[in-house]
Amino acid sequence: MTQTQVHLSEVIYNGATQSFEALATVSTQTDTKTYPCSIEAPMSMSFERAAKGLETQALRKSASGKGMYSQMRHHMATVRAGRPRFDPRAWLAQLGFGSIDKAA
């Protein structure tokens, strides 16, 4: 069984649409996705009920695999094949600036 965690960003009330809104980040053991969530409700609804509704909506979106989401992938930099590492001191010496160690 996979362990799923939901983290909500700052929950706001949008008076124009009369809804609670937040970005919900759903983390599983394999990936992390962020969904925009919104539930229509009166301003008098308690924060706890609104947050629970937003979490439920995020879990439904995650389970269905449909809809818009954001995902950050960790990129591992590859080694540049065949090129030596850039050495700024050697480059400056080639330009005629001499030794940098004696600079003020």
C-alpha positions as CSV (number, residue, x, y, z in Angstrom):
1,M,0.0,0.0,0.0
2,T,1.4,3.4,-0.9
3,Q,1.7,6.2,1.6
4,T,0.0,9.4,0.2
5,Q,0.5,12.8,1.9
6,V,-1.3,16.0,0.9
7,H,0.1,19.4,1.7
8,L,-2.0,22.5,1.1
9,S,-0.5,25.9,0.3
10,E,-2.2,29.0,1.8
11,V,-5.9,28.5,1.6
12,I,-7.7,31.6,0.4
13,Y,-11.3,32.6,-0.1
14,N,-12.0,34.0,-3.6
15,G,-15.0,36.3,-3.2
16,A,-15.5,36.7,-6.9
17,T,-16.2,33.0,-7.4
18,Q,-17.3,32.3,-3.8
19,S,-14.9,29.5,-3.4
20,F,-12.0,28.3,-1.3
21,E,-8.8,27.8,-3.3
22,A,-5.3,26.3,-2.7
23,L,-2.5,24.5,-4.4
24,A,-2.4,20.9,-3.1
25,T,0.8,18.9,-3.3
26,V,0.2,15.2,-3.3
27,S,3.3,13.1,-2.5
28,T,3.5,9.4,-3.0
29,Q,6.5,7.1,-2.7
30,T,7.2,7.5,-6.4
31,D,6.4,11.1,-7.3
32,T,5.1,14.5,-6.2
33,K,2.5,16.5,-8.1
34,T,0.8,19.8,-7.4
35,Y,-2.9,20.4,-8.3
36,P,-4.9,23.6,-8.3
37,C,-8.0,22.9,-6.2
38,S,-11.1,24.9,-5.6
39,I,-14.4,24.2,-3.9
40,E,-17.5,26.4,-4.0
41,A,-18.7,27.2,-0.5
42,P,-20.0,30.1,1.5
43,M,-17.5,32.3,3.4
44,S,-19.0,31.1,6.7
45,M,-17.7,27.5,6.2
46,S,-15.1,26.5,8.7
47,F,-11.4,26.4,7.7
48,E,-11.2,22.7,8.7
49,R,-14.1,21.7,6.4
50,A,-12.7,23.7,3.5
51,A,-9.2,22.2,3.9
52,K,-10.7,18.7,4.1
53,G,-12.7,19.4,0.9
54,L,-9.6,20.6,-0.9
55,E,-7.6,17.6,0.2
56,T,-10.3,15.2,-1.0
57,Q,-10.4,17.0,-4.4
58,A,-6.6,16.7,-4.7
59,L,-6.7,13.0,-3.9
60,R,-9.4,12.4,-6.5
61,K,-7.4,14.3,-9.1
62,S,-4.3,12.3,-8.2
63,A,-6.1,9.0,-8.4
64,S,-7.7,9.7,-11.8
65,G,-4.5,10.9,-13.4
66,K,-6.4,13.4,-15.4
67,G,-6.4,17.2,-15.2
68,M,-3.8,19.8,-14.9
69,Y,-0.9,19.4,-12.5
70,S,2.7,20.7,-12.0
71,Q,5.6,18.4,-11.4
72,M,9.2,19.1,-10.6
73,R,11.8,16.6,-11.8
74,H,15.3,16.5,-10.4
75,H,17.8,16.9,-13.2
76,M,21.2,15.3,-12.9
77,A,23.8,17.2,-14.7
78,T,25.8,15.1,-17.2
79,V,29.5,15.3,-17.5
80,R,30.6,17.1,-20.7
81,A,32.5,14.4,-22.6
82,G,35.9,15.3,-24.0
83,R,36.2,18.8,-22.5
84,P,38.4,19.7,-19.6
85,R,37.0,21.7,-16.8
86,F,37.2,25.5,-17.3
87,D,40.1,27.1,-15.3
88,P,39.7,30.9,-15.1
89,R,43.2,31.4,-13.8
90,A,44.8,29.6,-16.7
91,W,42.5,31.5,-19.1
92,L,43.6,34.9,-17.6
93,A,47.2,33.8,-17.7
94,Q,46.8,33.1,-21.5
95,L,45.4,36.6,-21.9
96,G,48.6,38.0,-20.4
97,F,47.3,39.0,-17.0
98,G,49.9,37.0,-15.2
99,S,49.5,35.6,-11.7
100,I,46.2,36.4,-9.9
101,D,47.7,35.5,-6.5
102,K,49.5,38.9,-6.3
103,A,46.3,40.9,-6.9
104,A,45.1,43.2,-4.2
